[in-house]
Amino acid sequence: MLKILGRASSINVRKVLWLCDELGIDFHREEWGEGFKSPDEAEFLALNPNAMIPVIQDDGFVMWESNAIIRYLANAYGGEWLYPPHPRARAPVDQWIDWQATELNTSWRYAFMSLVRNSPAHQDPRLLAAACKGWSHTMGILNKQLEKTGQYVAGKHFSLADIPVGLSVNRWYETPLDHPNLPAVRAYYERLTERSGYATWGRNGTP
């Protein structure tokens, strides 16, 4: 059985958990205090030298980095409908997965650490205002893409890209800031909530 190491409150762990729901993959999830006392324990560092979650163990095969993990699982567990094998069909899926990891993640970091994590190192009002503006700009890019497709981020059909992007949309709405009116993003949020995996691991009150 697939083993997932990491707490369910982590947005990156939730990518893997949601995908398991979509593909019907049986798994066992382990948090600290079960197999490991802390993520910097030597045994865990032997699995992931970055001391970051999630990590998966699949019949002796070990992987870390959440977006690499979901690509692997889609390939290994019949997820062609989410992650197409044809290069031109797959390319926009990869494009939006990578956009979430680079542009979108970067835009939210300061605001999220300030407003949700209440980090003392992220309380400069000017930097916070700039971060909120930048995050809104990036979400505006997503809104334009969703206006274009009319459905999901990489096209008309739900794909692997909607997992990291959809969790990011939940983080956007769960963070206490002034949200500009983005109708296509809001409609996307409601559309994703119809999926059981998103209702369980995404839109569940956890940012």
N, C-alpha and C positions, 0 to 999 in steps of 0.2 A: 504493500500500500504506500502511496505517496505520503511523505512526511514533509510538513511545512513548519519551519522554525520562525517564530515571530509573533508579536502581539497583534490582536485583531484591530486595535486602534490605529495602527500604522497604515497610512494610505498606500504604501507600497506592498504591504502584506495583503491588503484588501484587493489589490489587483489580482493576485493569485487566487484568493478565495472566491472572488466573483467568477473568474474564468472556470474554476472547478465546478461551480454551479451550472454554468452554461454548457459545459461538456460532460456533466455527470460523472466527474472523477471522484472516486472515494479517496479520502485523505484523513490523516491524523495531524492535528496542529499541536505544537509544543511551545509553551511559553517558558520564560525564565522561572526557575524554581522546580521545574520538572526534570528535563535532561540537563539543563545548564543553570548555574547560579547567576551568571551575568554574561552579557555579550562579549566581555573581554577575557573570559575564561579561556585557558589554553586550548581546550578541546574544541571550543567554538571557533577560535582563531585558526585552527587547523582546517576548518571548513571554509571560512571566509576571512582572509587576513585583514579586510577592511573593518571587521567587527560591526557589520551592518546587517539588518534584516530587510527582506526575507532571505532565507536559504532553503532550498529543497533538497531532499534526498529521495531519489527515485530508483529503487532496486540497486543501491550502491552508487548511483550516478549523482554527483553533487553539483549544484548550480547556485550562483548568487547573481544579483542585479535583476530587479523586478521585471523590467521590460524584456530582457533576455529570457527570463524564466517563462513569461507568458508566450513568447514566440516558440520556445521549445515545447511547451505543453500543447499548444495548438498544433504543432507539427506531429507530436508523438501520440496524441489522443483524438485523432479524427476531427480536427478543427479546421478543415479546408474551407468550410463555409464561412469561417471568421477570418481566415488568413490564407487567401487564395495562392495556389502554387504558380500561376502564370505571372511572369515578372511585371507586366503592365497593370494587372489587377492588384497585385500585391504592393506596388510602389506607393500609391496614395495612402495605403494603410500604414506602411512604414514611415512615410512622410509625417503623418499626423501624430504617430506615436513619438517620433523624435522631436517634433515641435512641442509636445507636452513636456518632454524631459528637459528641453533647453529653454525655449522662449517663455512658455507659460510658468514653469517652475521658477525661473529666475524672476519673473515679474511679481510673483506673490510673496517671495521669501520674507522680505522685511516686514510687510504689513501683517502677514500671518504670525510671525514671531512676536510682533508687538501686540496685536489685538486678540490673539487666541492663546498664545503661549505666555503672554505677559512678561516677556524677556526684558530685564532691566537694561540690556545692551541695545535694545531696539525701541527706544522711547523718544527719540529726537523728533519733534513735531514737523520740522521741515522735511526730514527724510521719510517720515510716515506719510505725509501728504503726497510727496513725489511717488512713493511706492504705490499708494492707492490709485493715483492717476495712471501709473504705468500698468497696473493690473487691469484697470478698466479698459485701457487701450488694447491690451492683449485679448481680453474677452470680447472686445468689439471686432477683432479679426475673426474670432470664432463665430460670432454672430453673422458676419458677412458670409462665411463659408456655409453655415447652416441655412442661410437664406438661399444660397446657390443650389445646395443639394436638396433642400426641402425635407430632409429626413435625418441623416446621420453624418458624422463628420467626414467620412471618406467616400460618401456616395448615398445611394438610395437604400442600401441595406446595412443593418447592424454589422459591425466588424470588430476585429481585435482592437482597433484604434479607439473605439468608443469606451473601452474599459478605463484606460488611464485618463482620457479626456473627460469622461463622465464623472469619475471620482473627483477630478479637479473642479468641475462645475458644482458639485455638491460642496466642496470646500469654499468656493466663491460665495454661495448663498448662505453657508453656515458661519461665515466670518462677519462680525458686526461692523459693517462700513456702509456708506451710501452707495447703493447699487444703481447704476444708470439703467434706463429701460432698454433691455435687449430682448425683444419679443421672440426671436428665433432660438436664443439660448434657453429662455423660460419654457418654450414649447418642447424643446429637446429634453430638458430636465423632467418634464411631465411624461414624455414618451418613454424615457429610460425607466422611470419608476414603475411602469407596467411590467418590467422584467423582475422576476423573483430574486435573482442574484443581486440586482441593484438595490432593491428594497431591503435586502438583508445586510449587504456589505457596503452599500453606498449611501443612500438617503435614509440613514438610520439615526440621525442626530449627532453623528460623529463628524467633525470637520476634516 
